[in-house]
Amino acid sequence: MNALRSLGQLIAAWVVTVALGVPLILLMLFSFGRLRDAIGRPGIRAWGKALLWIGGVQLVVEGAEHLAGRRPRIITFNHISTLDSFIVNALLPDGGMPVAARSNLPIFSQVIALGPVLVLDKGGGPRSRAAMKKVQARIRDEALSILIAPEGTRRGEDKPSRFKLGAFELARVSGAPIVPMVIMGAERLMPYGAPTTKSGRLEVRILPPIPSDGFTKENLREQADALHERYRVELSLSEPI
């Protein structure tokens, strides 16, 4: 029965991904990204919610008011499970743009960049720094909410690894506050490396914004470590629901 459920879940997830993804990509291409707000974000939101529904996952969200309205924000989230991606997209706020690493396939990266996804280069080379400057201006000018995992990638652990400084540098230069999103229990419903999810409820806690006006180049590591500790404490207090 579990094998049949997993197979059905995989098939349904791929059907939904193709059914939503192909039209969205074509619309972004032919509109040169101009439909990002009108169609792109609602489409990504629908995809995230559909995959959670297929997996039998029910979200309990606390602090959703901190994502209300369109305004400049850097939204950080802990990244342990593939399930995190569905959650982040399902809760995508107005002006929200999840961060994705640039693919080794340039055409693919250019296509997804036309949608509500921010494609960044890994590393700190000249190309990466130039892209970051453009992002900093866009955060202010377009009131974007950038969603980024400060760990950098998924970890097969039940606690966040040491945070990188990219999210904090974006906050410092753009002046946008950091809004921590704490995802609790994703690794329980979809462990690291698992292809499908277990049914259940999990909590997402949105913490109050952290102003970035006190961020400096000299104290970014201190700010990152302080937020890391906040995540560790929040996750240690969480209980299955």
N, C-alpha and C positions, 0 to 999 in steps of 0.2 A: 504493500500500500504506500509506504514512504517513497519507494522508487518511482511508482506511478505518479505520485503527487509532485515529485521533483521534476520528472520529465514533463508533466503538464505545465508546471510553472515555467520551465525553461522555454517551452514552445510558445506559451502565451506572452512571455516577456519579449521574445524576439519578434513575434507578430506585431505587438504594440510598438516596439522600437522602430521597426521598418515602416509600419503604417503611419506613424507620426513623423519619423525622422526624414524619410525621403521627400514628402511634400514640403516640410520645413526648409530643408536644404535647398530645394528648387526655388522656393519663394525668396529665400535670402539671396540666392545667386541672381535671380532675374530682377530683384528690386535693389541690388547692390547694397543690401543691409538696411534699407530704409524702413523695412517692416519689422525691425528688431523689437521695437516697443509694442507695436500693435498685435503682432502674431508670434514673434520669436519667444518672448518671455512666457506668455500664456501657454504656448506649445510645450516648452520645457517643464513648466509647472505641471501641466497635465500628464506629461511622461513620468515625472517623479511620483505623482500621486497614483497613477495607474500601476506602476511597478510595486509600490508599497501595498496596494490593494491586492494585486496578484499574489504577493507573498504573504498575505494575511497579517500585515503589520499595521498596527494602529498607533498613531502618534498622540502623545499627551504633551501639549506645548505650554510651558509656563514662561511668562514675560514676553508674549507676542507683541505687546505694545511697543517694545523697543525696536521692532522692525517696521512699524507703521509709517506710512508716508514715504515720499521720495526725498532723500537727503544724502549728502556725502557720508559714507561709513566704510570702515574696514571691519568686516564680519569674520572673526576667526572661528574655526571649529576643529575639534579633535578628530583625527582620521585613523580609525582602527580597522574598519570594515568597508567592503564595497557598498554596503547598505547606506553608508554616510552620503554617498553621491546622490542616491534617490531622495534622501531626507532633505539635503541642501537644496536640490532642485524643486522639491515639493513646497518648500517654504520660501522660495525665491521672492524677495520683496520687489516693489517697484524700483526700477533702475538697477536691479541686481545683476551682477556679472560674476559667475564662478570663474576661478582661474584654472587654466589648463596648460600643461607644459607643451611647448612647440614640438610637433611630431617630426620624425625623420622624413616624412612625406610632405614637402612644402605645399603642394596643392591642397592637401587635406587641411593643413593648418590655416591656409588662406580662406578656405570655405567656411570652417567653423568660426573663424574670426569675424565673419559677416553677421553672425548671430549674436545673441546675448552671452557670449563667452569671451573671456579675456585670455588671449594666448600669449604666453611669455616664454622667453628663452631661459634655459637653465644656466647657472653659472653667472659670473659677474663681468663678462667681456664687454667690449665697446657697444656691440649690438644690443646686449641686454640692458646696459645703462641708458642708451638712447631710448629704448622702448619704455623704460621705467619713467623717464621724464615726460613722455607723451601721456602715460597713464596718470601721472600726478596731476597734469593739467585737466584731463578728462574727468577725474573724480570731482574736481571743483566745478568745472564748467557745465557738466552734464548731470551733476548730483547723483553720482554712481555709488552703489553699495558693492564693494568688492568682497567676494567670499573666498577665503584662502585658508588652507590648513598650514599653520606655522611649523608643523613637523616636516612638511615638505612632501611626504608621501605616506601611504598606508604602512602601518606597523603591525606585526603579529604579536602585539602585547595588549594588556588591559590597562595600560597607563600611558600618558603622552610622553614621548621622548623629548629631548631638549629642543626648544623652539629655535628656528632660524630667525634672522632679523628682517627679512624682506617685508613682512606685513607691518612691522614697526617703523621701518624707514618710509614706507608709503604713507603711514599715518603722520609721521613727523613732517614730511615735506608738503603734503596736501592739507594738513591741519584737520583732517577728518578724525573723529573719535573711533576707538576700537570698541566693537560690540561683540563680546564673547558668546558663542553658541556652544553649549556643553551637551553633547550627545551621550546619553546614558543607556547602556545595554545593547548597543548595536552588535558588539562582538558575541553576545549571548544568542542573538537571533540569526546572525550570519557570521560565524567565525572566520578568521583570516584564512583565505584560500577556498572557502566553501562556495560551490556554484549556485546554491539556492538558499532561501531563507526559511526559518521556522516561523510559524504563526505566533503572534504575541503582541503585547503592548510595550512601548518604550517611551521614555521621557526625553524631551528636549527642553533644556532650560536656557532661556535667553537672559543674560545678565545685563544690568544697567551699563550704559556707555561709559567708557573710560576716556576722558579728555586727553588730547595729545599735545596741548599747548606747552606742557612741561617736558616733552621729549626733546632730547638733544643727541647729537652724534655720540657724545661721551657716555650717556646713560641708557642707550638702547638695550644693551645686554642686561642691565639691571631691570629695565621695564619688561623685557621678554621673560626673564627668570621669575619675576613677580607674578606675571600672568600664568606662567607654567605652574607655579605653586597653587594659584587659585584653581586651576583646572584639577590639579591633583586632589585638592581638598574636596571640591565639588563631587568628583567621581568617587572618592572614598566614602562619601556620605550617601551615595545613591543606593537604592534597594530595588530589586525586581518589582514591577507593578503589574 
